[in-house]
Amino acid sequence: MTLSSKPPRTRTESDSMGTIEVASDVYWGAQTQRSLVHFTIGNDRMPREVIRALGILKKA
């Protein structure tokens, strides 16, 4: 007899607002998942030059 049960694709996380389903392959928890659901968060990224400049400032 073989068991071919697949692991669940979501997990249940909870915070002060209650429980919420979060994908099992991500590292964030309930609060971040709620933010992704309720707010329009873009995919904008900082330009590489800005990241480099911040690194130089931090090093100084």
Backbone as CSV, one residue per row, in Angstrom:
resi,resn,N_x,N_y,N_z,CA_x,CA_y,CA_z,C_x,C_y,C_z
1,MET,0.840,-1.181,0.000,0.000,0.000,0.000,0.884,1.242,0.000
2,THR,0.664,2.132,-0.941,1.442,3.362,-1.009,0.542,4.544,-0.697
3,LEU,1.090,5.459,0.009,0.372,6.689,0.317,0.866,7.767,-0.629
4,SER,-0.023,8.325,-1.376,0.360,9.370,-2.314,-0.275,10.697,-1.915
5,SER,-0.237,10.988,-0.654,-0.816,12.248,-0.200,0.180,13.373,-0.444
6,LYS,-0.310,14.421,-1.055,0.528,15.586,-1.332,0.494,16.506,-0.117
7,PRO,1.596,17.201,0.141,1.575,18.148,1.254,0.598,19.289,0.954
8,PRO,0.015,19.873,1.975,-0.942,20.959,1.742,-0.262,22.156,1.075
9,ARG,-0.995,22.829,0.201,-0.442,23.980,-0.501,-0.560,25.260,0.312
10,THR,-1.357,25.226,1.369,-1.484,26.388,2.246,-1.311,25.960,3.690
11,ARG,-1.029,26.942,4.511,-0.967,26.708,5.947,-1.805,27.790,6.614
12,THR,-2.255,27.532,7.808,-3.071,28.492,8.540,-2.187,29.261,9.500
13,GLU,-2.148,30.578,9.323,-1.406,31.470,10.213,-2.421,32.297,10.987
14,SER,-2.035,32.759,12.161,-2.952,33.589,12.939,-2.214,34.784,13.513
15,ASP,-2.975,35.849,13.717,-2.468,37.054,14.363,-3.606,37.645,15.185
16,SER,-3.480,38.906,15.576,-4.496,39.523,16.427,-5.840,39.695,15.717
17,MET,-5.854,39.601,14.389,-7.092,39.764,13.629,-7.777,38.433,13.344
18,GLY,-7.133,37.325,13.667,-7.730,36.014,13.423,-6.809,35.129,12.604
19,THR,-7.393,34.164,11.917,-6.601,33.235,11.117,-6.746,33.562,9.637
20,ILE,-5.734,33.181,8.861,-5.732,33.400,7.418,-4.891,32.311,6.770
21,GLU,-5.262,31.921,5.570,-4.512,30.916,4.826,-3.349,31.589,4.096
22,VAL,-2.165,30.998,4.217,-0.952,31.506,3.574,-0.364,30.363,2.761
23,ALA,0.146,30.669,1.584,0.774,29.632,0.758,1.912,28.983,1.532
24,SER,2.061,27.686,1.374,3.056,26.961,2.173,4.480,27.177,1.688
25,ASP,4.663,27.743,0.500,6.013,27.910,-0.032,6.563,29.325,0.130
26,VAL,5.932,30.157,0.952,6.425,31.517,1.189,6.889,31.652,2.634
27,TYR,7.719,32.652,2.882,8.321,32.823,4.202,7.560,33.792,5.112
28,TRP,6.565,34.500,4.585,5.868,35.475,5.425,4.704,34.859,6.174
29,GLY,4.168,35.662,7.096,3.099,35.183,7.961,1.787,35.899,7.710
30,ALA,0.953,35.917,8.731,-0.420,36.403,8.616,-0.494,37.892,8.294
31,GLN,0.300,38.719,8.969,0.194,40.162,8.755,0.589,40.556,7.339
32,THR,1.656,39.960,6.823,2.069,40.260,5.456,1.032,39.763,4.465
33,GLN,0.466,38.592,4.699,-0.562,38.061,3.798,-1.772,38.976,3.774
34,ARG,-2.182,39.486,4.933,-3.310,40.426,4.973,-2.993,41.686,4.182
35,SER,-1.769,42.182,4.287,-1.373,43.372,3.536,-1.447,43.112,2.040
36,LEU,-0.997,41.944,1.600,-1.054,41.613,0.179,-2.487,41.517,-0.324
37,VAL,-3.394,41.049,0.526,-4.793,40.896,0.132,-5.505,42.246,0.105
38,HIS,-5.251,43.100,1.092,-6.042,44.317,1.257,-5.464,45.560,0.593
39,PHE,-4.196,45.572,0.268,-3.571,46.756,-0.310,-2.972,46.417,-1.662
40,THR,-2.987,47.404,-2.558,-2.362,47.200,-3.863,-0.874,47.480,-3.729
41,ILE,-0.116,46.421,-3.595,1.330,46.526,-3.452,1.930,46.206,-4.806
42,GLY,2.717,47.147,-5.340,3.276,46.969,-6.673,4.522,46.109,-6.677
43,ASN,5.013,45.895,-7.865,6.236,45.120,-8.056,7.425,46.024,-8.352
44,ASP,7.310,47.306,-7.983,8.389,48.250,-8.257,9.641,47.867,-7.487
45,ARG,10.763,48.042,-8.134,12.054,47.753,-7.513,12.906,49.006,-7.562
46,MET,13.786,49.155,-6.581,14.722,50.271,-6.602,15.766,50.023,-7.676
47,PRO,16.170,51.076,-8.388,17.243,50.905,-9.369,18.535,50.474,-8.677
48,ARG,19.335,49.714,-9.392,20.588,49.194,-8.852,21.502,50.328,-8.365
49,GLU,21.469,51.464,-9.062,22.314,52.598,-8.677,21.940,53.129,-7.294
50,VAL,20.637,53.159,-6.992,20.177,53.641,-5.684,20.626,52.680,-4.588
51,ILE,20.501,51.391,-4.828,20.928,50.400,-3.839,22.423,50.525,-3.586
52,ARG,23.188,50.711,-4.652,24.645,50.870,-4.507,24.968,52.133,-3.708
53,ALA,24.272,53.236,-4.009,24.512,54.488,-3.293,24.188,54.337,-1.806
54,LEU,23.116,53.643,-1.474,22.779,53.420,-0.068,23.852,52.579,0.620
55,GLY,24.413,51.624,-0.099,25.506,50.822,0.452,26.737,51.654,0.729
56,ILE,27.047,52.573,-0.183,28.204,53.463,0.014,27.974,54.356,1.223
57,LEU,26.752,54.893,1.355,26.447,55.743,2.512,26.548,54.968,3.815
58,LYS,26.068,53.755,3.820,26.123,52.940,5.033,27.568,52.626,5.414
59,LYS,28.394,52.395,4.409,29.795,52.062,4.650,30.571,53.268,5.190
60,ALA,30.137,54.482,4.831,30.868,55.704,5.215,30.790,56.006,6.694
